[in-house]
Amino acid sequence: MIQITISDFRQNLKKYAEIVKHEDIIVVSNGKPVMRISDPVRNRVDEIRKLRGIAKTSQSSEEIMENKIREL
């Protein structure tokens, strides 16, 4: 997770749109966090992978992920 200022975020939006695909971003204003930005698909994939270990199913991780994405 990286932390950036709100002015840096505004100036470099495209750059951070790429970075957020790999890690979450905390945006701060006056030294205080004002938002957390994360990739919703990556977060869901991470959650599915966590659940895959406890799920009693014959579905592959890819099938579970595809089904979850369709639910969105």
C-alpha positions in Angstrom: 0.0 0.0 0.0 1.3 3.4 -0.9 0.4 6.8 0.5 0.2 9.9 -1.6 -1.0 13.5 -1.3 -4.3 14.6 -2.8 -2.5 17.1 -5.0 -0.1 14.4 -6.3 -3.1 12.2 -7.0 -4.8 14.9 -9.0 -1.6 15.6 -11.1 -0.8 12.0 -11.8 -4.2 10.3 -12.0 -3.3 8.0 -15.0 -0.1 6.9 -13.2 -2.1 5.9 -10.1 -4.8 4.2 -12.2 -2.1 1.8 -13.3 -0.5 1.4 -9.8 -3.8 0.6 -8.2 -4.1 -2.6 -10.3 -1.3 -4.0 -8.1 -1.6 -2.3 -4.7 -4.0 -0.1 -2.8 -3.4 3.7 -2.5 -4.1 5.9 0.5 -4.7 9.5 -0.4 -3.9 12.1 2.4 -4.8 15.7 2.8 -3.0 17.8 5.5 -1.4 14.6 6.7 -4.8 12.8 7.3 -6.1 9.9 5.2 -9.1 11.0 3.1 -9.6 8.0 0.9 -8.4 4.5 0.1 -8.4 3.5 -3.6 -8.3 -0.1 -4.6 -9.0 -2.2 -7.6 -12.4 -3.9 -7.0 -11.6 -6.9 -9.3 -8.3 -7.5 -7.6 -9.8 -7.3 -4.2 -12.6 -9.8 -5.2 -10.0 -12.2 -6.7 -8.0 -12.0 -3.4 -11.1 -12.8 -1.4 -12.1 -15.7 -3.7 -8.6 -17.1 -3.3 -8.9 -16.9 0.5 -12.3 -18.6 0.3 -11.2 -21.2 -2.2 -9.2 -23.0 0.5 -12.3 -23.5 2.7 -15.0 -23.9 0.0 -16.3 -27.5 -0.5 -16.7 -27.4 -4.3 -15.2 -28.9 -7.4 -15.1 -25.6 -9.1 -11.7 -24.2 -10.0 -10.6 -20.8 -8.7 -11.2 -19.4 -12.2 -14.8 -20.6 -12.3 -15.5 -19.2 -8.8 -14.0 -15.9 -9.9 -16.0 -15.8 -13.1 -19.2 -16.5 -11.3 -18.5 -13.8 -8.7 -17.7 -11.2 -11.4 -21.0 -12.1 -13.1 -22.8 -11.4 -9.8 -21.5 -7.8 -9.9 
